[in-house]
Structure formats: structure tokens, C-alpha cells
Amino acid sequence: MRPGHRRMFPLGSVAFLCLLLLLPGAARKDRGKTWWDRAKNPRVKKVGDALKNQIKAVTALCQKYWAYFSCQMWPQDCGKEKKASLDWTLPLWSQKYLDILSTWYCSVKECCGRDDCRITNNITGLETDLSIRLHGQHLAQEVILKSVRGFLSVPQPKKPLVLSFHGWTGTGKNFVTRILADHLYRDGLESECVQVFISTLHFPHLRYVDMYKEKLKRQVRDTVKNCGQALFVFDEAEKLPPSLLETLKPFLNHATVGEVDYRRAIFLFLSNLGGNIINEVVLNWLKAGWSREEITMEDLEPRLKAEILKSMENNFGHSQLVKENLIDSFVPFLPLEYHHIRLCARDAFLGRDLQYTEETLDKVAKMLVYVPKDEKLFSAQGCKSISQRINLFLP
């Protein structure tokens, strides 16, 4: 349901709820007697007055329960006056009826407990997926989870969250982006709160860069206006035209641009830049007899950033985004080893509900090319082609 649309609720369901709510109270006195029997009691002078009072009671109670129900389901529409009127306690039996109705409504209609139903921010799910589905990336797992969790916990951050993912092809940069979108937004990458740009696809011609700049500014502005916690993904960031990168600077550097507040937005840049220096550090680490899991951000991030800055083959490293420290973290994605490839193959089989054996996983892993030439430690394409490789093992 899009913001601004009025939610409609069947009146028959409301009436039915109110009748249910009245049942226990109605049965509390004169059990076994009908209302008509009670109306003939000498103490009741006028049957009409009693009926009128009963209807008023039903009406008042229905209004209270409807206010309570609607504030539970749609807190963003619950004003201060309505909240103030809810300073009363539901009986246990009434709460059960209300829970039943709430569960039924959410099974057939859209409802949520947040200001924007499009946003889920499932940090627990994000942590679980990063720990189970992302292989060989302890640094990326730690930095991304801490960055996102910390950013979302601040009611009014000073600036948008900006992360830059670096590493060879197939190490998990796009995979993590998808996991992030799936846990932050109800519709994942398909959400209207998410915009994905691929340099060679969306900005292929330098002669049209002025048009791209205006279009990009408009898309960023309109997306944030429509969805404050917007996610922008720039794949192949090193291939973005220089002037296009500078167009993004105001959005990353300031809380507001014009009348739009960008502080809740998230920007991700994905690049193969720095992949060689990352691999070099990991290779030397392993040759020294240490575990890759012992590598820290302090060991790697300074060298990664220095490599990005001095590289002459990219626009990203020479942009003001990097030089003025607008990137919050340069996240290294480490090269994947043989046992990581086996895990990717296992996940691919399980994801398609296919049977596999340990021998099958070895066969898939051995189909890939490993580098350096002498050590053959790292998969040259990471896990990128695994899903296609397992097609060769179908019955």
C-alpha cells in the first residue's frame, strides 16, 4: 500500500469484534437470562432506556477498541489525541480477540509497525545471513554489520552512510549488496527505495555526461523525497565519469541539499579497484603461516586506500569523494580459497534443492582456475560462475 492511501477496513469485522468483546461482560450478571428477562425486572423502569443505554455502551466500546486497534496497526496515523484516549487496560479476553483480528488483517492486508512499511531494517536477519551465507569475508562481515547497525541506531545521523566495497570479481560485493537490500527493505533490490546504477550500462557515453548528471541528481533527490532511508548502489564505481562523481558530493557531504534531508540515505560503491593489493596482503599473510582470519582492518584498509588514491587508471580514486574523506569505510573483500569455493557450491546445490556429495563439491571446485601460478591459492573468478557450473551435474 503506497503512502497516502487510506486504509479501508470491513465494517462487518469491526461490528463482529465489538460483539465478541461484549460477550464476557454481558454474561457476568444474571447468567442464563436473556436481556428481555432482565428488562422485565422491576428495577428496570423503562425497557427503551435500557436498550438505548446498551447501544450507547456498545458504540462507545467499539470506538475505544477501534482506536486501540488502529493505533496498534498503523502507529504513523495515530495522533496525540487518539493516543491519549488509550490510557486504559484491555482485559485479557479482549486482548485475545484483538490479537486474532490483527493476525487475520495482516494475512490479507498490508500492515506494519513502522512509519514506512517498505522499510524492514531486520538487523538480526542481516547478521545471520552475513555469518552463514558469506564465505571467507570476516572483515566485510564485521565492518558492514557494525556500520549499518550503528547508522540505523542514530535517530539523526550527521551525514549519509557511505561504504566502498573493493575486491576481485566473485568475492561477494554484489552478493552482500543483495543481502543488505533484502534485510533493510521489504522488496529488496526491487524496492522503490533502492536505486542501482551500473556505470557501463547507465552512463556509457561521455558525450552525454551533462544529461547523466541532471538525471542522476533528479533520481537521487526524488528517491530520497519518496523514501528517506534510500539505498543507492553504484557498481563498477571506478568507471564512473569524473564529473558524475562530483555530482554526488553534495549528497554525501551535507545533511540537506535544498529542502531534502539526505542524512538517512545509504550509498554503496562497488569496485574491483584495490583487488591486487588485497590479494598481495593475504598471500603474504598466508605464506608467513598466519590465518587469514587474523587479518584486521588496521592491517589492510590503509594500504587499500593508498592503492586507490595512487592508481592512475580510475576516476574514483581521484574524486573528491575519496580525497575529502566522504567514504566512511573502504571494505576489503578477500580472495577466496578452494574450501570457500566448495562452500559456494554447496549453497548453490541447496538453493536449488539438489542432491550433492563431497566428491561433487570437489569436482565443481576443481573446475575453476586458481592463482598465483605457483601457489594456486585463490580462485581467479571467486564464486561468480558456480551456479552455472552445477548445471553440468544435473541428472
N, C-alpha and C positions, 0 to 999 in steps of 0.2 A: 504494500500500500504506500503510495507516494505521500510525502509530507504535504499537509494542507488539505488532504481529503478527509471528509467527515466519516467517522466510523459508524456504521449502521448496525443496530442490534435488534433481533426479532423481539417485538413487544410481548409475544406469547411466552417466550422464555422467561422474561422478567416477571410476568404475572405468575407463571408456574413456580418460579423461585420464591416469590413472596408468599404464595400459598403454603409451600413447604416450610418456610420459615415460621409461619404462624401455627403450624400443627402442634408442636410440643407445648407452646404456651396455652393454646386453646384447650388442650386436654388436661391441664394442670388442675382445674377446679371442676366439680360436678362430673367426674368421669362417668362415661356411659350415657350421659344425657345429651340430647341434641340442643342446638341453640334455641329452638322453638320451645322445648321443655323449660329451659332456663328463663325464657322470656315470659312464661306464664306464672313465674314465681311472683308472689305478692310484692316482693321488694322492687320489682321492675314495674314502674307505673306505666310507662309508655313503650310499647314494642318498637315503634318507629324511631324513638330517640335512641334506643339501644342499638338498632340496626345502623342508624346514622353514625353513632359513635364507633361501632365496629368497623365501618367502611373508612372512617377517618383514621382509625388506628392502622388499618391495612395500608392506606395511602401513605401515611407518614413513615411507616416502617419500610415500605417499598422504596421510598425516596432515599431513606438513610442507607439501605442496603445497596441501592444502585449507585449512590455517591461513593460508597466504600469500594464497591466492585470496580467502578470506572477508574478510581484513583489507583487501585492495585494494578489494573491492566495498562493504563495509559497515564503514567505519572506526569508526563510533559504537559498534559491538558488539565491537570488538577491544580486549580488556582488556590491562593492562600485562604480564601473564604471557605472553599469546599474542604480543604484540609483541616481547617479549624473546626468544622462541624463534625469531624470524625473522631472527636475526643470521647469515645465510648468503647466499651469492650464487647466483642462478639461472643455470645455463648458458644460452647464447644460444638453443639449440634448445628448451629447456624454456620460456623466456620466450615464444617464438613460439606454442607450444601454448597457454600460459596466456592470451595475448592473444586468440587465436582463440576460446577458450572464453568469455572475458569479453565479447567483442563479441557472440557468439551469445546469451549470457544477457541482456545489456542490450537485445537486439532483441525478446525475448519476455517479459521480466520488468522490474519497476521496480528501478532501481539508481541510485546517485548517490555522489558523493564527498564529500558534506556530512553534517552531523549531521541535517539535516531536508531530505528530498527535495522538499518543497513549495517550498523557497526556492532561487532560482537566482542572484540578485544579479549579473546579467550587465551590468556597468557599461560594457563595450565596446559591447555592443548598444544600451544606453541612449544612449550618446554618439552613435553612428551615427544612430539614429532621430531624435534631437533635432536633429541637424545637417542631416538630409536631408528629414525629413517635417514639421518645424515651421517655418513660414514667417513672417518678419518679427518674430521674437521673440528677438533676440540677448541681451537681458537675462535673460529667463526661462531660456533655454538655458544660459547661463553659471552663473546662481545655483543653479538646480536641480541641475545636474550636480555642481558643486563641493560643494553641501550634502550631497547623497546620498552621493557618493564619500567625503567626509570623515567623515560619520557612520558609514558601514559599515566604515571602516578602523580605527575605535577599538574595541578589544575590550570595554571597559566605559564607555560614554558616561555623562555625569553626569545626563542627562535625555533624554526622547524628542526626536526631531526634529519640529519644528512649523513648517510653512510655510503662508503665506496667499497665495492666488492672487487677483489683482484685475485687472479689466478688463471691457470691454464684452462682450456676448454674441457668440459666434462667433470669439473671438480665440485660442482654443486651450486654455482652462483644463481642460475635461473631456478633451480630446484628449491633453494631456500626462499627466493622471491615468491614462488608459488605457495610455499608453506606459510609464509608471513601473511599473504593476502587471504588465504583460506581461514586463518585464525583471527584476523583483525576485521574481516568483512564477511557478511552473510553469503554474498555471491562470489567471493574470492576475486580472481582476476577479472571476472565478468561484471563486477560491481561498478555502478556509475560513479563510485567514489575513487576508482582506480584508473589511472591512465598509464599505458605502456607505450614507450617510444623506442623504435629500433632505428639507429642512425641511418643505415643504408636503405631502409625501407621508407621512413617518413621524411628524411631530409637528404635525398640522394643527389640533388643538383645544386652546386654552389651558386649558380646564376639566379636561383630563386630564393636565396637566403633571406632577403628582406621580407619576402612573403612568409617564409617559415617563421621568422621572428615574431611577426604580428600575430600569426595563427597560434604560435606557442604561448605567447603572453595571454591571449584571449582564452585558450584552453585551460591554462593554469588558474587564471582568475575565475573563470566560470565554474570550474570544478570545485574550487575551494568555497565559492559562494554557495554552491549547492550542497556541499558536504565538507564541513570544517576540517574533519580528520581525513583529508585526502591523501592518497598514495600515488606518487609519480615515480615511474621506473624508466631509466634511460640505459638501454642496452647498447653495447659497443660504444661506450662513452668516449673512447679515445678518437673516434671518427666523427664526433660532433663538430660542426664548423665553429671556429673561434668566436665569431660574433654571436652565435646562438648560445654558447656557454655564458657569455657576458650578459645575455638577456635574462638568464636565470638568477644572476647575482642579487638583484633587489629582493627577490622572493626568499632567498636563503639568508639574507643579511639583516632583515628588518622584521619587526613584529607585524607591521601593517604596511601595505602599499595601496595608496588611495584610501578607500573605505573598507578594504578587505583585510581580515586578520588571518595571517598565514602561520601563526605560531603552532597550530595543531597539525600542520601538514608534515608528511614524511617524504623525503627524496632519497631514492636509491640510484647509484651509478654502478653499472656493471662493466668490467673491462678485463681484457687479457693482459693489460699493462702490469709489469712487475712480476709476471709469472716466472721468468727466468731467475730473478734474484731470490724469489721464494723457494724455487726448486734447489738452487745452489745452497741456501742455508740449510734446508732439510737434508740434502745429500751429505754435506759436511758433518752435520749433527749425527747422522746415522753411521758414517764412517768412523766417527770418534767413539762409537759404542754406546751412544745415548739413545733413549727412546724419543720418538717424535712427540709424544705426549708431554715431554718435559720442556718443549719449546714454549716460551712465553711471548706475549705481545711486546715486551721490552726488548726481547732478542730480535724481533722481526720487523715491527712497524717502522722504526726509524730508518732502517735500510730500505724498506719498501717505499716509503715516502721520498727518500733521496733519489731512488731509482726513477720514480715517476717524474720528479722535478727536472732531472737532467736528461731524460730521454728526448731526443730531437725528432722522434717520429710520431709525436702525438700533439694534439691541441689541448687535451685535458690537463696534462701536467703543467702547461704554460698558462693556464687560465687563472683568473683572479680567484676563482673558487678554491683552488689549491693554495695559491700564494698568500691569500688573506685568511687562511685557516678557517674557511667556512665548512669544510668537511669535518664532521665530528670524529669519525673513526675510519681509518683505512683497514679494511678487514681482509686478512690474507686467507686464501683457500689453498691448502697444501696439496701437493701432488699425491695421487692415490697409488697405493701399492697393490700387489697381487691379492692379498687377503681382503682388501677393500672391494676389489672387483668381484670377488666371489660373493660378498655380501650384497652387492648391487644386483648380481644375477639371481641370487636367492629371492630378493624383494620383487624382482620382475616376474619370476615364476609364481610367487604367492599372490602378486597383484592380479594375475590372470587366472588364478585358481588352477594352476597346472602342477602336475607331479614332477618332482626332480630328485636326483640323487647327488651325493657328494661328488661322484665321478662326473656327473653332468655339469656341476658348477665349475669343476676344474677344466673341463673341455671348453666351456664358454670363456673362462678367464684366459686360457692359453691361446685363444684366437686373436687376442689383442697384441699390439706392438708395445714393447717396453724399452725405456731409455733410462740412463745413457747406454751407449752401445756396449760398454764393457760390463757395467753393473746390472743393467736391465732391472732397475728397481721400480720405476714409475710408469704407469700406463700413459702412453702418448696422447690418448683421447679421453682419459678418465673413464667415466661410466656412460659416456654420451651415446654409444651405439649398442649398449647391452640389450635394450628392449627389442631391437631388430635382430640381434644375434640369436636370441632364444627361439625365434621363429624356425630356425634350422633344426630344432629339436622337437618340434611338434609331431605327433603321431601321423 
